[in-house]
Amino acid sequence: MTTQNISEIEFVDLYLGESYCDIKGLAGASAPRVPAPPEFAEQLALMREKCKEIYSAQQEPEFALAVDDVLFRVTQMSDVANQDVFVLRRSTAQIRQLATLGLPPHVMKAVLDKGARGLILVVGEMATGKTSTAASIVVQRLMIHGGVAIAVEDPPETMLNGVHGNGRCIQVRASRKSGGYQEHMIRAMRTGADLILIGEIRDEATAFQALQASINGHLIISTIHGGDIVQAIERMRTLCSGRASNASDILADGLAAVIWQTLEKVPRQGESGNVARLLSKSLILNGQESAGIRAKIRKGLISQVMHDVEEQCRQAAWRMQKGGFTALEMLVVLIVTVAALGLGSQYLMSYADGQVNQAAADHNKTVADAATKYIKDNYAAILATATPSTPATITVPMLKSTGYLTSSVTDQNPYGQTYQILALEPVANKLETLIVTNGGETIPEMDLRRIAQASGARGGFISSTNTAVATGSYGGWQMLLASYGTSPGAGHLATALFFDDGALVSDYLYRNAVAGHPEFNRMNTAIDMAGNNINNAGTVNATTLNASGETYTGGWFRTQGDSGWYSQKWNGGWYMSDPNWVRSYSDKNVYTGGQMKAGTMRSNGRLSTGEFLQLDAVAGEGGGCSPSGLVGRDANGLLLSCQSGVWKSGGRPNVVVRSNSFGIVNRGHNSEGVTWCDGNEKMLSGGVHCSSSDGMGFVMHSAPHGNGWYAHCASTTARLTPITIYAVCAS
């Protein structure tokens, strides 16, 4: 197997156990389940350790793991031996340019409209690209309009987090331990974000929260499982019915668009196999017909909405047959396109240049590899032609006609340049071969250097600063072009090959440095020392040091990052991640039978002792103290506490209940406020009384707020009456 990274091979699931690594659905395997090939053992071991670290830190049975920019969805299980088993499935969700998905113009116009509000649902069966479409809408809106998006997912399935054009997406995990989708939706709505992405609506709490946000002026984008648009709307209504009797009304008011999609496999043009094509239908609720559609949903006649879906599809097809978009749609699409190009052009151009450069480097390496094999196999014939001053010439057609290069490889690189392969014999039985490109488009200087670097140590270029020489990447070698009788000019590529008695010298490791050839002192594979030592080394620079025995140092054991010492077996250790604290990894306990001494000892949780708590310092009742909350003793051992800056003995606190009424805002939909305790009082607890004239008032939030109690009541029917908020205070 030639693939080097586990993330690059095709499979369905990975099963990482304590003593095994199995692959299900491995492409080309002889059975549905096979052990992982041994060349991936190290990678899989690292992936399992990373899974253990994440699970130990989060204690969540489902989470995401990123490997080589590929996202895996991980499920943790414990087998009968109480050993962790991690099941990994590659996320197929990708963020694509929205225009490439094939959505009709009126759908693009609706989902990218700057003033869009409400709920946009992307619907489909499993593995139909729902998450990709939703994420692509988010990115396209950020590229065009800027602003901030909050993506709430469990777990994340796309690389949304970061900057997109002038916008930013903040991607958060809807951890079940911290309240799941419902709690994270409440937090997201308080951030002032321009749009909120919900990874998937699965339960009634998430569905109701999404609809509540959509009717309160937020733009919500989410996915939901469904066979068609009607099923998706009906499922939303059913999920919300348990939370609100008027679920149909809220759904009718909150929906902005529903996009159903599926993937159809069609034959790949000119090649074997199939390719997936996106098919979609949509329901857009922003035109003149939207009032009638909303009325059907409000009355529960959801099955009749399918007629509107088909009618919108027919109208879209008719507009395309009659000459394309309406004038307004054409204007919107042009504005969207120009805005996207204006905001994202730098990123897109850089990405496109990088793709072309990589293609040029790959093409260059393909030709160089073929030339290397040709020269090795025809060494004597080339020696008979080459002289110290006149090179033997090899062409790409020669490589093709002799079978060293397949006919599918073009004669020109992506810049339209052709190849010239020239071999000199400066010393008997030694060939110095130079491959240069000619003609075509002049490659810009920076792109020229990047292509050479991507071609490896043998890659080079002809710079505009000196067109007389070919220079290796990073200055690794330099060859005079006149010696080979060629002058391609600036902006062309070069590749150097050095042969000695028919062998490529870069296949050997030199003991001493060779001027202009650093690759002669570079290994291309691992060295097996067969148990022998490496002695008298100066500085050993490495990425990872793996020792099966003990490690000794006569000086400091230093780490340069935020890492430290880690116990592989017990998943714990010590590290520093700031200038002030030495921390226990994974919050492990610290044990000693001796003493712990510190200038100040602090516990963020409960402090307990197996014997007695001894207070050595003596305080005087009535004396000054700071801060409030200190505990001390007087000379007789009586406990004192620091209260309002004065040492006092314990006594019964004075408890009062304070209350305030608050009026209604947002046309009778909402009311909120805070009832505060006095400055010399401490808030103990609180509550709120919500009511409405029709009995539909409910508590949105009730919680401590500083030295007071905050509450928020709401009504879906706009009949909320003034609310009363209580705070229990003690002094």
N, C-alpha and C positions, 0 to 999 in steps of 0.2 A: 504494500500500500504506500503510495507516494505522498499522500497528504500528510503534512506535518502537525497540524493543529486539530484537536478533536472537534472544535467548533466548525470546521470546514467540511466534515464528512456528513453524509446523509444518514439519518436514523430517526426513529420515533421517540424512544425513551432511553434514558440512562438510569441504571439501578446501582447506586454506590453503597455497598454494605461495608461492614467492619473488615471482612476478609475477602471480598469479591467485588468485581466491577463487571456488570453485565450490560449488554446493549440489545435492545429490542428493535427489530425493523432495520437492521444495518443493511445498507445497499450492497447487493452482491453476496450476502451471507447465505450459508447453506441451510440455516434453520431460523425460525422466528426469533429465538433468543440465543445469543452466542456470548462467550466471554470476550471482554474487550481485548483487542490486539495488544501484544506486549509493548509495542512502540509508544502506546498512549498511557502506559502505567504511571509514569511520573506526573503527567498532566492531570490524570484522574485522581491521583492521590492528593495533589494540591487542591483540586476542586472540592474533594470531600472535606478536607481540612477547612477550607473556606466556608463550606456549608455548615460545618460544626460551629465555627466561630460566629457566624451570623445567627444560627439558631440559639446558641448559648446566650448571645447578647440580647436577642429579641424575644426568645421563647414563643415564637409564632410558628405554627406548623406549615405555613405557606409564605414564601418570600421569593424575591428575585435575585439572580446572580448574573453578573456581567462578566463574560470571558471573551477577550479579543473583540470588543465592541459587539458581541452577540449576547442577547439577553435570554436567560433560561428561567423558566418558572419552576420552582422547587417545592416539593411536598415532602415533609418529614414524617416518618413513621417509626415506631419502636417494635422490634420483633419479639418473639417469646423469650429470647435471651436478654431482653432489655437493651439491645444494641440499636443504635441509630441506623436507619436506612433512608437514604435521600433519593427521590425519584425526580429526574430532571427532564423537562421537555422544552425544546427550543421554541422561543416566541417567534411566530412568523409575521408578526405585525411590523410593518415598515412605514416610515413617513415618506410619502411621495408628493411630487408636484401635483396639486389638485387638478390642474388642467389635463393631466395624463390619465385621470380616472374615467373620463368619458361621460361625466355628468352633463345633462342638458344645460343650455345657457340660462334658462329661467331658474334652475336650481342653483347654479353658481351665483347668480345675481342675488338670490334670497339668502344664502348662507354667508355671503361675503359682504352684505349690506352693512355699512357702518352703524346704522341705527337699529340693527336687528336685536330683538328682545324675545324672551320666551324660551321654550324647550325645543331643541333640535334633536330628534331621535334617529340613530342609524340602526337599522333592523336587519336581521338575517339569521340563518342557521349557524351552527358551529363552523369555524374555520372558513368563513366567507369574506374575511377582510374588514369586518365592522370596525375594529379598533384602528386599523390603518386609515380608513376613511375619516373617522372622527379626529384622529391626531393630525391628519393632513389639513382638515378644515381649521383646526386651532393654529397650526403653523402659518397657513396662508393668511389668516386674519391678522396675526401678529406681524407678518412681513409687510402687509399693506397698511394697517392702521396703527401699529405699535401697541403700547400699553402692556398690561400684565395679565397673564392667564394662570389660574391655579388648576393643576391636574390632580385629581384625587383618584387613586387606583389601588387595587388590592389583588395581586401585587402589580407594580408597574410593568407594562409590556412593551413600551417604546422608549427611545432615548429623547424624550421631550424636554428634559430639564436643561435650561440654559437660555442663551440669547438667540432670537430669530429676527433678523433685520433690526428694526428699532424697538422690538418687543422682547419680553422675557416670559418664559414659562417656568413656574415653580412647581415641581412634581413632588407630591407627598404620598406616602403609603397610608391607606385607610386601615390602620392596625386595629384588629378586633379588641386588643387589650385597652386601647385608648378611645373606644367608642365606635369604631367602624365608620362606615360611610356617613351615618347620621351626624355624629359629633364633628367629623372633619368638614362636612358640608356647612355646619353652623359656623365653624371657624373661618372657612373660606369666604362666606358671605360677609364677614366682618372686616375683611382685608381691603375692600374697595376694588377688587379685581374686576377687569373689564369682561372677562368670561370665565366660566368654571366648567371643566371637563370632569364628568363622572365616568370612571372606567366601565362600569356595567351596573344597570339597575336589576337587582335580583330579589329584593324583598320590599315589603310594604313601607317600612320606615324610610328607605332610600327613595322610593318612588314618590311618597308624599312630600318629602323634603325637597326633591327636585321640582315638583309642581308648585309648592309654596314659593320657592325662590323665583320660578318663572313668572308668576303673576305679580311679584313684587319688584319687577323691573330688571331682573338679572337675565343674562344670556347664559343658558345652560346647554351643554352639548353632552350627549350620553349615548351608550349603546344598550340594546335590549334584545333578548332572544325572541324570535318570532318567524313564522313561516311566510307571513305577508304583512302588509300595512294594517289591515283590519285586525289581525291577531295581536299585533303590537299595541294598538290603541285599546283594544278590549282588555289586554293584560294589565296595562297601566290603570285602567278604570277599576278592575278587580282588586289590584294591589292597594289602591287608595281608598276603596270603599270601607275598609276596616278602620280607617283613620278619620274619615269625614263622610257624612251622609250626602253631601252635595258634591261628591267626587266627580260626577259627570260635568257639573258646571265649572269646577276648577280646571278639569282637563280641557274643556272646550275653550276656556279663556287663555290657558297657558301654552298650548301647542303652537309652535311656529312652523315646523316642517318635520316630515317623516320621510326618511330615505330608506327604502328596502333594496337589498342587493344580494346577489348570488354570484358564484364563479362557474363559468362554463368552460370546459376543456375543448379546445379547437386544435387542429393540426398545426404544427410549427412550419411556417413557410420556408421551403428550401432545405429543411432539416428533418431528421426523424424525431418522433416524440410529439408531445402536446404542450400547449401553453395555455394558461388560464386567462379568460377574458371576463371582465366585469360586466354584468347585466344589472340594470337598476330600474326601479319605478319610484315615483315620489309623490308626495302630497304637500303642496305649499299653501299655507294659510295666510297670504298677504295680499291677495287680489280681490276683485269685486265679488268673486264667488265664495270668499272665505266666510262671509256671514252665514250663508246657507250651510256650509260644511260644519261650522261651529254649532249651528242649531241642531243638526242631526246628532252630533256627539252629545249635546246637552240633553236631548230627548232619549238618548240611549239607542238611537238607530244607527249604530256604528257600522253594521254590515252594508248599509246603503252608501257609505263613504267610498267603497270600491268603485262605484260609478264615477265619482269625482276624480279618482286616481286615473282611471282609464281615459276620461275626458281630457285631463291635463296632458297625458301622454300623447293623445291624438293631436291636440293643439300644438304641442312641441314639434311633432313630426310634420304637421302641415306647414308650420313656419319654416322649417328646414327645407321642405320641398319647394316652397314659394320663393326661396331666395335667401334663407338664413334667418338672422335675428330681426326683431323689430328695431326701429331706430333707437328706442330707449335702451333695449338690451344690448345693442351694439355699442352704445355710448358707455354703458356700465362696464361691459367686458373690456373695452379699450382703456377705460380709466383704471380698472383693476390690474390690467396687464402692465400699463405704464407705471403705475404705482409700485407693483411688485418688482419690475425691472429697476426702478429708481432706488428702492430700498435694498433689494437683494442682489443688485448687479455685481457688486464687489465680491460677494460670496460665490455667486454662480460662476462668474468669470474665473475666479481662482480655482474653483472646483473643476471647471471644464479644462482649464490649462493643465491642472494636475493629472486629469485623465489622459489627455493627449500626450503629455510627457511620459507617463508610465507606459502607455502603448508604444511610444517611440523606443523607450529603454528595453521593453520586452522584445520588440522586433529586432533591435540591435543585438541583443543577447542570442536570439535565435540564429541569426546569420553568423555570429561569431562562433557559436557552438558547432554549427555545421562546417564552418571553415576549419576549425580545430581538428575535427574528425577527418576531414578530407586531407589535410596536410599530413597528419599522422599516417594515414593509409597510403599516401602517394609521396612519401618523403623523398625517396630516391629520385623520382621523376622531377620533382620541384628543384632539388639540389642541382640536377643536371642543367636546369634552365637559369636559375638565379646566380648572380655574381655579386661581388661587394658593391657594385655601382649600378647594376641593371636588375631590377626586380622581376621575378616571375609574377605574372598576373593571373588571378583567379576571379571569375565572375559569378554572380548569382545564378544565371542560366546554367553554368557548368555544374554548380552544386545541385541544381534540380535534375539535370539530365543524368547525373551519376547517382541519384537517390539519396544524397546527403541532406537535401532540403525538399520538403513536400511541395507539390505543385500549388497547394492552397495558399502558401506564403507568397505575398506580393513582392515584386522586385523593388518597390519603393516603400520608405517609411511613411508615417502619417504626415510628414512635412513635404512629401513628394520627392525626397532625395534618394538617389540610387547609390549602390555600394561598389567600391573598388577595393579588391584584396591584393596587396602587394607584399611579396616576400623577398628579402635580401639575404645573401650569405656572406656576412662580414668576416667570419672565421670559418674555416673548414668544418663541415658537418653541423654548423649551427645556423639556424634561420631566425631572423627577426622580421616578424610579419606585422604590417600595419594595415588596418581596415579603415578607410575613410569614406565619407558620403560626399556626393557631388550633386550640383544642380538643385532644383526644387526651391522651396521657400527658405529664406535665411532665418534660422532659429534665433530668437532673442537671447542675449547673453545669459540672463539669469536662468531661463529655461534650459539653455545649453548645458550649464553647470549641473542643474538638477537631473537632467537625463544621464549625464556622465556618472554622477554619484549613484543613481539607481542601477547603473550597469555594472557596478562592482569595481574592484581595484584595476581591472584592465580597461575600464571605460575612460574616455577622454574627449577632448573637443578642440576646435580651432577658434581661438579667441580673437575678437576685434583688436585687442591690444597688441597682438603679435601674430600675424597670419602666416609667419614663416615656420612655425613649429606647431606640433600637436602636443597638447599638455594633458596628463592624466588627472583624474579627479583628485582633489585635495593636493595637487602638485606631486603625485606619486611617481610620475615618469614624464619624460620630455623627449620628443624625437623630431629631428630636422626633416621637414617635408621635402626639401630639395634633394635629399639623399634618395628619395623614392621616386623622384621625377614627377611630382604631383603638386598642385596648388589649388585646392578646392575653394579657398577663401573663407572669410569669417562666417560663423553661424552654421558650421558643419560638425559632424561627429567623427570621433576617431576611436579605434580599439587597438591595443597593442598585445601581440602574442609572441612569446619567446620560446624557441625550440632548441634542444641540444640532443643531437643524435636521434631525432624523431620523437622525443618526449617533451611535453610541455613543462618547462622548468618550474612553473608555478605549482606543479604537482608535488614538489619536494620542499622540505623545510631546511633552510640554510642556517648554519651555525653563526655566521657573521653577516653584518649588514651589507646589502648591495645597493650602491648609490642609485637612486631613482626607482628602486623596486622594493618598497616595504612589504609587498605581498609575499616576497620570498621568505620572510620570517613569520608568516602567519599560518596557523593551523586552520584547517577546514573541517576537522572532526575531533572527537575526543581522543585523549592519550591514555592508554591503559598502562600503568606503571608496574603491574604484576606484583604489587605489594612492596615495591622499592620506594625509597625516600626521595624527596626533593630537598637538597641541602644548599646552604649558603645563599638563600634567596634574600633579596633586598626587600622591596615592597611587592606584595602579591595583590594585584587588583582583580577582583572577581565580583560576580553578581550574587552568587550563593555559595556558602561553605557548608558542606555536609560531612560531618565527622562521626564515625560509629564509636569512637573511643572518647577519651577525655581531652579537654582543651586547656592549655596552660598559657599564661602570659606573665612576663616579669614586670609589666607596667599596667596601665589602666585597660579595662575592657570598655571601649567607647562605642556608642552608637551615634550616628550623625543625624538621624531623623527622629521621629516620635516613637520609635520602638525601644526595646530594652531586652530583658531576659524573659524567656517564655518556656514553660514546661509543656512539651508536645503531648505527653501522656495525660496530664491532669488539666490541660487547658487553662493555665494560670501563669502569673509571673509579675514582673515589675516593669514599669515604663514611665517616661516623662513626656508630656505633651504640652507643657507650658513651663515658664521659668521658675515656678513656685512649688510645684507639688510632685512628689514621687507617688505614683498611683499603682494600685493592684489591678492587673488585667482581669477582665470579666468579673470585677468586684469580688474576688476571692477573699476569704477570711485570713487574718494574720494571727498566728499562734506562737506563744513563747511561754515556757515555764518560769522565765526570769521576770525582769521588770520592763515596763515601757515608760520612758521618760520623754517629756516634751516641755517646751516653754508654755504652750497653751494646748489643751486637749479639747476637741470639739466633736460632737456626734450629731449627725443630721437626723438620726432616728432616736430610738429609745436607748437610755443609758442604764445598765443594770450591773449589779455586783453580787458575787456569791457570798459576801460577808457583810461588812458595814461600810457606810460612806463617812469618811473622816474629814471634817472641815477644820483645818489648823488655824486659820485666821479668825480673829474675834472682832465683832462689830458691836456698836452701842445703839440701843434703840433710840430713835429720834435723831440720830446722826445722818449726815448726808451720804448719798450713794449714787452710783451710776454704772450701767443703765438700769432702768426699771426691770424687774424680773429676776434680779440676783437673789440667791438664797445664801444666808449666812447664819451665824449663831452668836449669842452673847457670851459673857464670861461664865455663865452658869450652864451653858449648853442649850438654852432655849432657842428654837428656830426663829429666824427673822427673814423677812423678804423686803426687797427694795421696791417701794411703791411711790411713784411720783417723785423720785429723788430722795426719799426718806426711808430709813430702816424702820420697819414696823413689824410687830408680832402678828401672827395670823388671827383672823376674825371672820365673821360671817359677812359676805358681800351684800351690798344693797342692789337689788334687781328691779328694774323697771322695764315696761314694754312701751316703746315709742311707735307712733304710726303717723303716716301722711297719706293723703289722697292725691291722685294724679288724674288729669283730664285725658281726653281721647284725641289722638292725632290720626292723620292719614284717612280722613273721612270715616271715622268710626271703626277702622280696621285694627289699630294698635294703640297701646298705652304702655309707658314704662317710666321708671324713676328709681330713686334711691332714698331710703329713710336712714338717717345718720344717728349714731349715738353721740352724746356730748363729749367734749374734749377730755374730761376726767373719767369717762366711762369706757368699758370694753364691750364690744359687740360679741354676744354669745351665740345667737341664732336668729332666725327670722322666718318670714313667710309672706304670702300675698293672698288677697281675696279678689278673684276675677269673676265678673258676671256680665251678662248681656241680656237684653230684653227678650231674646228668643231662646236663651239657655245655651247658646253656641259659643260662648267665650271660653277660652282655654289658656293655660299657662305655657308660654314659649320658653321662659327661662326664669329661674329663681335661685339665687346663690349669694354668698358673701361678696362684698365689694368694699375693700378697705375696712374702715371702722363703721360699716353700715351694711344694709341689705338691699340688693338690687333685684328687680323683678320686671318681667316683660310679658304682657298679656296680649292676645290677639283674638280676632273674630273673623271668620270667613264670610259672614253675612253683614258686616258693617253696622252691627247693633251693639257694640261694646259700651258698657256704662263705666263711669269712673271707677278706678281700682284703688284698693287700700293696701299699702305695703307696711309690714310690721318689722321692728327690730327689737330683740331682747338684749338689754344693756345692763351691765353690772359695774358698780363702783366700790 
